[in-house]
Amino acid sequence: MGDYFQSVVDLDATERDAQELGARVLDWLIAEGIVAAERTDCVLDGDGYGHAPGPHFAKAVEDPEPVDLWTNGLYVHTGRTVFGSDSADATGAVCPLCRAGIRLADEQWEPIAEAWRPFRGAFHDWAENGGDGIVQCPSCARPSGIATWGWEDDYYAFGQLGFTFWGWAELTFEFTREIGRRLGGHRTAVFSGKM
Ligand SMILES: [Zn+2]
C-alpha cells in the first residue's frame, strides 16, 4: 500500500517563469483555503515539507472525504523535473527525428535492459545537470534531447513546474482546468500513481 499522488504539470512553463507561475497558483490555493499557507512535514517530495489541506480543500476534489493521512500535502515542483505516473518505467519511446517506436518492456512488462541502454543517464543529465540528456536513436542513429522524445501512454512529462497532491481524492476537471487558466492558459497534464 503506497502513497497515492496526483501531479498537475504545466507543459509550457519555462525555466524563467516557472517560479513566478508556481507562486501565483499557490497564492490562489491559499487564498481559497484549499491548502494551508505554512509548510509542514506532509509530502514525499523534496525536503518533505509541503502545504497541508486547507479548510476548503473539498472544493478541489470529486469525493471529499476527510484527508487524514500523514502524507496529505501539496508540493510545488519548480525547475527541471521528470514527472511520471508511478515508479515503474515506461514501456515504449518514440524518436522525435525518425518517429521510430522503441520497445522498452517485454510482454511481462519487464524493462528490456538492452533497449534502455541509450536512455540511461539521460534523465539524470537533463534533470540534475541542466544538460540536454542526449539519446542516440537506435533506429536512425541521430542524437536528440531526452525531453523531445515521445512516450507510450504519455508516460513522462519533462516540465519546469508541477503541483503534486499527496493522498487527495480525485481532483475535479474544473479544478485542474482552473489551474491551467491561472497559468496563463498553459497546457497541463495530470499524472497520478503510487509511490
Ligand atoms: Zn530516430
Residues whose N, C-alpha, C, O or C-beta is under 5 A from the ligand:
A	BS01	ZN	C95 L97 C98 R99 A100 C137 S139 C140 A141
